[in-house]
Amino acid sequence: MFYRLAGIRHTSYLQARQLFPMQFDRALIGAILVLALLAPWILPALYLNTYLMPWLLWVTAALGLNLLMGGAGQVHLGYGAVMGIGAYAAGHAARNGIPLEVALMLGGLAAAIIGTIFGAAALRVKGLYLAVTTLALQYLVDFIVLHVSVISGGSQASLQLPVVKILGQSVRSDAGLYFVALASCAVVTIFMLNVRRSSLGRALAAIREKDYAAEILGVSAFRYKLLAFWVASFIGGVTGALLAFCYYKAVSPEQYHIDLSIQMLAIVIVGGLGSVLGCFLGAALILLSPALLNQMLATLSTGFGLKLGTDLTTHAPLILYGALIVGFLLFEPLGLAKIYDNVRKMFLVWPFRHMRR
């Protein structure tokens, strides 16, 4: 069998600590990377711009939120506001002549500072109280953006962004913008794969399980929770700016509303808390499910003569997100990543079912 652990012998610590010890996993990741690099020449521009590029950016944002929720065990219902802060900060910086690379860092820093300040106050509470507190961040940012014209230009205005420039070179093509999104997703993915093997990841895991037990062991729960808020907010701010520059080409208040926070939460829960692969799977499901649901509703309305109101078709994606979250919490709390892991373990011991652990 090509998918087997037999024959793998670790003769050094480097071999024992490598991320993907199985040759099949390394070959699979290599094949996916090759397909990702060839995607602009394989897929039509419609699929590249409508599905693949936003999927990569959503995955990047979900990875940052998963560090906070899956890594530190802290609920965040205002992640869309964090992304919006980064988008507006980077947008204003780029409009004032600051290079895009610096503008993205400024957007990430602005989101990290505001997210950390708010997180310091929110971390005095836990559980549902923390969720409601972070939800207040979302509504507070939405109110400020709508009513402070210096930031957004008004409730109905949009902030037009300049052309994307990387190292002084203009990036106008669809393939170029796609590669910017792919590079950012690859960097954050590599970071998330390695962070759980670091002292930060081990400290966050201890805090997630029992924060007071971690305090007894000398791990400052407040410090590491605040650090998790900082890192997650920084990633969210940079990703929100990239989403505006590469996908929307502008920044408007409705792009980073509470709907985006619900979508990010659904991606993390459906994909699997604490799983890097789960962010990829969850983002793909959440991104594609509204289009499939709308197509199904349109087929039902035309085929059976049903008259569906605009309210139902508008709120159908939110209903689907809620149903997916409840369904996975009931039947598979560890999400799509656990389903993939179960299938993978089945092939590891196939056809010897009695050896499954």
Backbone hydrogen bonds, N-H to C=O, Kabsch-Sander energy under -0.5 kcal/mol:
donor,donor_aa,acceptor,acceptor_aa,energy
4,R,2,F,-0.7
8,I,5,L,-1.7
9,R,7,G,-0.7
11,T,9,R,-0.7
16,A,12,S,-1.8
17,R,13,Y,-1.8
18,Q,15,Q,-0.7
26,R,22,M,-1.8
27,A,23,Q,-2.5
28,L,24,F,-2.6
29,I,25,D,-2.5
30,G,26,R,-2.3
31,A,27,A,-2.3
32,I,28,L,-2.2
33,L,29,I,-2.4
34,V,30,G,-2.2
35,L,31,A,-2.3
36,A,32,I,-2.4
37,L,33,L,-2.2
38,L,34,V,-1.8
39,A,35,L,-0.7
41,W,38,L,-1.2
42,I,38,L,-1.0
42,I,39,A,-0.9
43,L,39,A,-2.8
48,L,44,P,-2.1
49,N,45,A,-2.4
50,T,46,L,-2.2
51,Y,47,Y,-1.8
52,L,47,Y,-2.2
53,M,48,L,-2.3
55,W,51,Y,-1.8
56,L,52,L,-2.0
57,L,53,M,-1.9
58,W,54,P,-2.7
59,V,55,W,-2.4
60,T,56,L,-2.0
61,A,57,L,-2.2
62,A,58,W,-2.7
63,L,59,V,-2.2
64,G,60,T,-1.4
65,L,61,A,-2.0
66,N,62,A,-2.6
67,L,63,L,-1.4
68,L,64,G,-1.0
69,M,65,L,-2.9
70,G,66,N,-1.6
71,G,66,N,-1.5
72,A,67,L,-1.0
73,G,69,M,-0.5
74,Q,68,L,-2.3
82,V,78,G,-1.3
83,M,79,Y,-2.1
84,G,80,G,-2.1
85,I,81,A,-2.3
86,G,82,V,-1.8
87,A,83,M,-2.1
88,Y,84,G,-2.6
89,A,85,I,-2.4
90,A,86,G,-2.5
91,G,87,A,-2.3
92,H,88,Y,-2.5
93,A,89,A,-1.9
94,A,90,A,-2.6
95,R,91,G,-2.1
96,N,92,H,-1.1
97,G,94,A,-1.5
98,I,93,A,-2.1
103,A,99,P,-2.7
104,L,100,L,-2.7
105,M,101,E,-1.4
106,L,102,V,-2.5
107,G,103,A,-2.5
108,G,104,L,-2.5
109,L,105,M,-2.6
110,A,106,L,-2.7
111,A,107,G,-2.2
112,A,108,G,-2.4
113,I,109,L,-2.8
114,I,110,A,-2.3
115,G,111,A,-2.6
116,T,112,A,-2.3
117,I,113,I,-2.5
118,F,114,I,-2.4
119,G,115,G,-2.2
120,A,116,T,-2.4
121,A,117,I,-1.1
122,A,118,F,-2.3
123,L,119,G,-2.3
124,R,121,A,-1.0
125,V,122,A,-1.8
129,Y,126,K,-1.4
131,A,127,G,-1.8
132,V,128,L,-2.4
133,T,129,Y,-2.0
134,T,130,L,-2.5
135,L,131,A,-1.7
136,A,132,V,-1.5
137,L,133,T,-1.0
138,Q,134,T,-1.2
139,Y,135,L,-1.8
140,L,136,A,-2.4
141,V,137,L,-2.5
142,D,138,Q,-2.3
143,F,139,Y,-2.2
144,I,140,L,-2.3
145,V,141,V,-2.7
146,L,142,D,-2.0
147,H,143,F,-2.0
148,V,144,I,-1.8
149,S,147,H,-0.8
151,I,148,V,-1.2
152,S,148,V,-1.6
153,G,149,S,-1.4
157,A,154,G,-0.7
159,L,251,V,-3.7
160,Q,158,S,-0.9
161,L,249,K,-1.4
164,V,171,V,-0.5
166,I,169,Q,-2.5
167,L,165,K,-0.5
169,Q,166,I,-1.8
171,V,164,V,-3.5
172,R,170,S,-0.6
177,L,173,S,-2.0
178,Y,174,D,-2.1
179,F,175,A,-2.2
180,V,176,G,-1.6
181,A,177,L,-2.0
182,L,178,Y,-2.6
183,A,179,F,-2.5
184,S,180,V,-2.1
185,C,181,A,-2.2
186,A,182,L,-2.3
187,V,183,A,-2.2
188,V,184,S,-2.2
189,T,185,C,-2.3
190,I,186,A,-2.4
191,F,187,V,-2.1
192,M,188,V,-2.5
193,L,189,T,-2.2
194,N,190,I,-1.3
195,V,191,F,-1.8
196,R,192,M,-0.8
197,R,194,N,-1.0
198,S,195,V,-1.5
201,G,195,V,-1.2
202,R,198,S,-2.1
203,A,199,S,-2.2
204,L,200,L,-2.5
205,A,201,G,-2.2
206,A,202,R,-2.0
207,I,203,A,-2.2
208,R,204,L,-2.6
209,E,205,A,-1.8
210,K,206,A,-2.3
214,A,210,K,-1.9
215,E,211,D,-1.9
216,I,212,Y,-1.6
217,L,213,A,-1.4
218,G,215,E,-1.3
219,V,214,A,-2.8
220,S,218,G,-0.6
221,A,219,V,-0.8
224,Y,220,S,-2.3
225,K,221,A,-2.4
226,L,222,F,-2.3
227,L,223,R,-2.1
228,A,224,Y,-2.2
229,F,225,K,-2.2
230,W,226,L,-2.1
231,V,227,L,-2.7
232,A,228,A,-2.6
233,S,229,F,-2.4
234,F,230,W,-2.3
235,I,231,V,-2.5
236,G,232,A,-2.4
237,G,233,S,-2.7
238,V,234,F,-2.4
239,T,235,I,-2.4
240,G,236,G,-2.5
241,A,237,G,-1.8
242,L,238,V,-2.4
243,L,239,T,-2.6
244,A,240,G,-1.6
245,F,241,A,-2.6
246,C,242,L,-2.9
247,Y,242,L,-0.5
247,Y,243,L,-1.3
248,Y,243,L,-2.2
249,K,244,A,-2.3
250,A,244,A,-0.5
251,V,159,L,-1.8
255,Q,252,S,-1.3
256,Y,253,P,-1.0
257,H,254,E,-0.9
260,L,257,H,-1.1
261,S,257,H,-1.0
262,I,258,I,-2.3
263,Q,259,D,-2.2
264,M,260,L,-2.5
265,L,261,S,-2.3
266,A,262,I,-2.5
267,I,263,Q,-2.3
268,V,264,M,-2.0
269,I,265,L,-2.3
270,V,266,A,-2.8
271,G,267,I,-2.3
272,G,268,V,-2.1
275,S,272,G,-1.7
279,C,275,S,-0.8
279,C,276,V,-0.6
280,F,276,V,-1.0
281,L,277,L,-2.3
282,G,278,G,-3.2
283,A,279,C,-2.2
284,A,280,F,-1.8
285,L,281,L,-2.1
286,I,282,G,-2.7
287,L,283,A,-2.3
288,L,284,A,-2.0
289,S,285,L,-2.4
291,A,287,L,-0.5
292,L,288,L,-2.1
293,L,289,S,-2.8
294,N,290,P,-2.8
295,Q,291,A,-2.1
296,M,292,L,-2.1
297,L,293,L,-2.6
298,A,294,N,-2.4
299,T,295,Q,-2.1
300,L,296,M,-2.3
301,S,297,L,-2.4
302,T,298,A,-2.0
303,G,299,T,-2.8
304,F,300,L,-2.1
306,L,300,L,-0.9
308,L,306,L,-0.8
313,T,309,G,-1.8
314,T,310,T,-2.1
315,H,311,D,-2.4
316,A,312,L,-1.0
319,I,315,H,-2.1
320,L,316,A,-2.4
321,Y,317,P,-2.4
322,G,318,L,-2.3
323,A,319,I,-2.3
324,L,320,L,-2.7
325,I,321,Y,-2.4
326,V,322,G,-2.4
327,G,323,A,-2.7
328,F,324,L,-2.6
329,L,325,I,-2.2
330,L,326,V,-1.8
331,F,327,G,-2.7
332,E,328,F,-1.5
335,G,332,E,-2.1
336,L,270,V,-2.6
337,A,271,G,-2.7
338,K,334,L,-0.6
338,K,335,G,-0.7
339,I,335,G,-1.3
340,Y,336,L,-2.4
341,D,337,A,-2.1
342,N,338,K,-2.4
343,V,339,I,-2.0
344,R,340,Y,-2.5
345,K,341,D,-2.5
346,M,342,N,-1.7
347,F,343,V,-1.7
348,L,344,R,-1.5
349,V,345,K,-1.2
350,W,346,M,-0.7
352,F,349,V,-2.6
353,R,351,P,-1.3
355,M,352,F,-1.5
356,R,353,R,-1.5
